[in-house]
Amino acid sequence: MYLKKLGAKMKKVGLYIHIPFCEKKCYYCDFTAFAHLDRWIEPYIKNLKREFSLYRQSLTLTIDTIYIGGGTPSYIDEKYISEIVNEVRKFPCEIKEFSLECNPNSINKDKLKLYEDLGVTRISLGVQSFDDLVLNNIGRNHKKDIAIRDIEMIKNFDFDLSFDLMLNLPGQDFSSIKKDLAYVKALDPDHISWYSLILDKGSRFYALNEKGKLELMDDDREVDIFNYIVDELARLNLNRYEISNFAKPGKESIHNKKYWDIEGYLACGLGASGFLSNVRYSNASNFVSYEKMLKEGKKPIVSREFISQKEREKEYIIFKLRQTRGINLEEFRKEFKADFLKKYKKAIDKFIDDDFFVIDDCFSFTKKGMELSNEFYLEII
């Protein structure tokens, strides 16, 4: 199997750990996440430890970023987070960044103090909106005031603070977006992820939309509002560095940049997906299957795909162009033994007069290009 071939040449990698438990599943969510399955938490943590152990035995790697996501990692008892971290420390580690996802209404001072003691450097809080009507419409279990309370509590600790917001939610309009921006200004986070709603199959919203029961913004309105968001965040020194991510200087997510730079990352937990040595893999998303494989001494991987050099080149282009810095042309030449501007001249020429690109040492999208990036990707692919 591909993953067994990894050895001493492995570069430093990120580690993603999935916690699939929530108090309530939101209407837009299609992630591997489950509410009301608390009886599975303790055995799940034991299985995670088994998975870590299997990787320590078979791979030589050093972990330099950790990201615990979900689900809602802060939903489970903090003792389990401590157990996870203590197990991870058995790997060779040179940690540059340690992120933990939390939701409003699931943290307190004791949890945050333990997270800080465990070495967490960055909290990513799932706010989504500061409008109570919108929060109710998307199935969140918190109100605006609780989110503000929890943000202020987090800021009393030594964490970089990021929070997620969303656009094109039911009941959301330009007025509520302006209020969200006012709260961003007042609360002064280090980082913002501001995503547009995606109707993923398996979510409640997908089913409602299929029945014509979901009222959302039209595409042009959504683009106009998002452009306004980009400009307003820049005024707050939250600069766009990826399509949906904004940060103060030096506060970009190191772990998430591994995904966009197609660097290696180990992924553990139910339904987690990783990328090691040009192999993309996914774990079982069923508790019983996940546990059974681990008890048999097997990694709980249910799919593997070797990424060829040709496929890697396409992914490289797409992921690099998600970032505002774009493609370094000399780096591309060294990596793929080709001149990007010549190889993709036909696709570039199709949009060159439309103010899509900036071309110097790098090839990157303009703001307009970011809006219409999928059209360019289709030409490339």
N, C-alpha and C positions, 0 to 999 in steps of 0.2 A: 504494500500500500504506500502511496506517495508520502504520507506524513511520517512513515517510519524511516524515510531516507534522510530526514533532517538531522544535521549533526553539528559539529563544532563550528562550521562556517555560518551558522545562523546569526543574523544581525540582532540587535536589540529589538524587542517587539513590545507591542502593547498587549494588555490583557483586558478583555471584556468579560464581565461576569453577569449573568442574567438572573434576576430575581423575579419570578413570574406571579407574585402575589399582590393583590390590591384589595382595598376596602370595597371599591366599586369600579366596574369597568365603564369607561367613558364611551359615548355613542359613536365617536369617530375612530375608536381604537380597533385595530386588527392584529395587534401584537400578541405574542404568546403570554397572556396574562389572564389570571383567574381570580374572581372574588369568591369569598366564602369557602375557601379550601385550606383553612388554617391547620387542619389536621395533617396536611402534607408538609408543613414548613420544616419541622424537625427532621423527618427522614430525607427531605430534599437537601438540607445542609450536609447531612452525612454523605449523600451521593455526590454532592459537589466536591467534598474532600477526596472521595475516591477518584473522581475525574482528575483533580489536580495531581494526585499521586501517580496516576497512569502517565501523565505528561512529563512529570519529573523523571520517571524511570526511562522514558523512551526518547526524550528530546534534550538537546543541549541548547539552552536559550537563556537570555537575560531579559527581565521585564523592566521597562523604563516608564511605562504609564499604566495606570489602572483606571478602569471605568466600570462602576457597578450601576447597572441600569435595570429597567424592568418594563412592565410592572411598576411597583413602588417599593424600592429597597428600604425606605424609611418606615414602611408599614410594619415590617417584621421587627421583633424584639432586637434591641441593639446588641444583645449578647451573641446573636447569630452573625452579625456583621463582624464582631470581634473574632469569632471563630474562623470566619472566612479569611480575614486579614492575617491572622496568625498562621494559617495554612499557606497562604500566598507567600509569606516571608520565608518559607522553606525553599523557594526558587531563588536563584541569584537575582538580586534586584538592585537597580540604580534608578530609583523613582524620581522622575522630573515633575510628574503631575498625577494626582489621585482624585478623581471625580466621583461624586456620589449623587445619584438622582433622588430627589425628595419631592413630596407633594405637600401643599398646605394642608394643615389639619392632621399631619402625621409625625410632626417633630415636636420636641420640647428641649429645654435647656440641658437636661441630662443626656439625651441622645447626642446633641450637638457637641457637648463636652467630650463624650467618648469618641465621636468621629474625629474630633480634633486631635485627641490623644493617640488615635490609631494612625494618624498621618494623612488624613483627608485634607487636601489643599483647596478643593473646589466643590462647591455645592451648585447643582443644577436644579432649580425649583420649577415645577410644572404649574405655572400661573394660568396661562392660556388667554385670560381676559381679566380686566378689572371692572367689568360690567356684570352685575348680578343676574340680569335677565339672560344675558348670553351664557353665563356659567350654568344657569339652570337648563337652558336649551341644549347644552352639550353633555349634560349628565354629570357635571362635576359635583363633588361633595363638600365644596367650600364656597364661602362668600368672599367678596372683595376685602372686607375688613380683616378676615382671617389671613388672607395672603399678605396683606400689609403688615399685620402683626408678626407673622413668621419671617418675613424679609428683614424687619427691624431686629428681630431676635438673632437671625443668622449674622447680621452685620456687627453684632457684639463679639463675634468670634473671629479668629484669624483665617477666614476662608476668602477665596475669590468667589464672588457671587455672580451666577448666571441665572437668568430665568427665561422660560419659553413663553412666547405669546403666539397667537394664531390669527389668521386673516380669513375672511369669507366664511364666517360661522353664521348659523341661523340666528336672525335677530340683530346681527351686527351691521352698523352703518358707519358712515364717515364720522359722525359725531362721537360714537363710542370709541373709534380708533384714536381720535384726538384726545379723548380722556385717558386712554391707555398711555399715550405718549406723555401726557402731563404727569402721570404716575411714574413713568420711567425717569423723567427728569427729576422728580422729587426723591425717588428712592435710589437713584445713582448706582445702578449695577455696573459690574466690570464687563459684562458680556450679555448679549441678547441673541437668542435664536427666535426668529419670527417667521413661522411657516405658514404657507397657504394650505387650507384644508384639501386633503386628497381623499377621495372616496374609494377606499380600499375594500375589495371584496371580502366579506366576512364581518364587516362592521355594521352596526345598526343603521348608520347613516346611508351606507351603500344600499341596503334593502329599502329604506324609505325613498331614496332617490329613484330607484327602479320603479317604484309605484307612483312616482310623480308627487310625492308628499314632502319634498324638501325644497325650501325656497332659498336660493343663494344669489350672490351678485352675478351680473354678467361679466364676461371675461375682461372687457375694456375697462369697466369700473374697477375691477379688482387690480388691474395693472396700474391704473392711475393712482389708486390709494396706496399701493405698495411703493410706487415711486415717491410719493409724499413721505411715507415712512422712512425710506432710505435717506432722503434729504434731511429730515428732522433728526434722525439718529446721528447723522454726521455732525450736526450742530451741537450735539451733546458729547462729541468726541467718541462716539461709538461708530467706528468706521467699518464699512462692509469689507469682509475679507473672503467671503464665500456667498453664494447666491442668497442664503437665508440666515447668515450669521454675521454678527457685528460685535466689535470689541474695542475697548480702549487699547492704546498702544501697549504691546507686550502681554496682553491678556487673552490672546487667541487660544483656542483649545488645542493643546498639543496632541492629545489622543485622537480627536476627530480629524485632525490634519493627516494622521496616518492613513485614514480611509481614503481621503481625497488625493494623497500622494502615492497611493497603492503600495504602502509599506506593510510589513508583516504584523499581524495581530492574532493572538491566540484567543479563542472564544470558548467559554465554558458555561454550562447550564442548559436548561430546557430550551430548545428551539434556537440556540445561539448559532451564529454563523461567523466563521473565521477565515483567515487568508494567510497561509504559510508556504513559502517556497513555491510560489506560482500555483498553489492548490487552494481552491475555494471549497469550503466544506460547511455542512450544516448538521446540527444535532437533532436527535429525536425531539418532537414537540409533545409527546404523550408521556405522562408521568410513569406509567407502568413500563413502557418500552425503555425509557431512559434508565430507570432503576434496574430492570432486568439485564440490560447490557453491561452496566457497571458491576453488578454483582457477579457477572460471568467473567469479569476482568477485561472487558472490551471497552474501548472508547465509544461513547454513544453517538457515533457519526452515522447518519443514514444516507448522506449523499456527498460525493466528492467530484470535483471537476478540475482537471488540469487546464490552466490558462496558457494557451500557446502564445508565441511571440506576436503573432498577428492579432489575436484577441486582446493581448495585453496592450498593444499599441492603441487600439480603439478605446479601451478603458482609460488608458493614460490621457488621451486627448479629452475625453468627456470629463473626467474627474479634475484634471488640471484647469479646464476652462470653467468649471464651477467656481474656481477661486479667482479673485480679482487680479492676482498677479499673472495668471495665465500660464502659458507654455514657454519655458526658457528654450530658445531655439537651438542654442549650442548643446544644452542638456539633451534635447530631443535627438540631435544628430549623433551624439555619443551613445545614447541608449538604443536607438533603432537604425543607426547607420543610414540615415536618410535626411534630406533637406525638407523640413515640414512645408515650407512655403511652395516648393516646387512639386512635391508629391501631392499636395492637396490644392494645387492652384485652381483647378476647375471649380471646386466648391467655394474657395475663397473669392474668386472672381465674380461668382454669382451674387455675392452680398457686398462686395468691396465699395460700391458706390452708395450704400445705404447706411453709412456711419455705424457699422456693426463692430469694427475692430480697431484696436490700437496695435501698431506693428513697429517695434524697435528691436531691442535685444530679446524681447518677449513678444508673443502673440497672445493678445487678451481681448475679451469682449469689452465694448463700451457698455454704458448703462442700457442703451437700447438693445445692444446685442444680447445682454443677459436676459432681457424680456423675451426675446425670440430665439433663444439658444437652441430649442428643440428642432427648429427648421434647419439650422446648420448641422446639428448632429445627424439628422436624417441623410443629409448629403454625404457626410463622412462615412456613415455606416453602410 
